[in-house]
Amino acid sequence: MHAPTQNADILPDRTRQALTDAVEQVNQLVLGKPREVRLAFTTLLAGGHLLIEDLPGLGKTTLARAMAATLGLDFQRMQFTSDLLPSDIIGVSIYDQTAREFRFHPGPVFTQLLLADEINRAPPRTQSALLEAMAEHQVTVDGTCHTLPQPFFVVATQNPVDLAGTFPLPDSQMDRFLLRLKLGYPDAAAEREMLAGEDRRDLIAQSMPRLSGEDVIALRAAAERLHASPALVSYVQALLQESRRHPGVQVGLSPRAGLGLLRGARAYALLDGRSHVQPEDVQALFSQVAAHRLVPESESEGRDALAASILNAVAVD
């Protein structure tokens, strides 16, 4: 990958420094995962939502809480369970006898950062209650639309679907997550520091916000201004087309996935301080953007392996 080049016109110095401090703080709270932390910030700056998938105990919730503590956004956490109802998430209209009218009581989704913990432990009907919120940044109750606060960012965690008590997320729900991450086990040095050091929960509780809601909105606007050349757009389109004819793929990537990949690449470049997007930015994100959206022809075909194979099949002109 090319060396980062700073461009003073991309961001004001204060905002750039705040972003650097935010990334550094999350890396101090989530040890040994700099790439995953960068991808989480990429999702935030691209205006998308993040799905963190892995076995219990590997730091999924820690990463989500570290992001919440660092971003300075209004925060709500929901533990998804098998008896959770859609109204528990989006809210409900209750009749006010004094006013003789229904009044809407907003649910936890009316926040700026929502941690949906173990989202796949709730049944599909409840999972889908988040669909409109994630896609349109609004919810509709009794025919009335209610706008969510901005910026709005969902960080969801899920356990592997073969664990007991889980429900697979519908494809339409998966498509609303810009990136899907897997954390994996920490390396030996990071694990030793965790075992010997202070509890991560205490460190997160002591952390100060490094960004504000206004900063996040400004960073998203800056990312949208980054230049993507016609050749790079053609490269993204070639990846989409390859995904639709690649051996082992039943359903390939949609135009929405391509738009998300471009938004993510712009945000990834912004984190390097660049004013233009490079093919390396697309390549760094492709598997995390594409794998959970692909539908393989058979269960034996791994989605991550298919995404990697598609990426390798398309040359950069």
Disulfide bonds with the S-S distance in Angstrom:
none
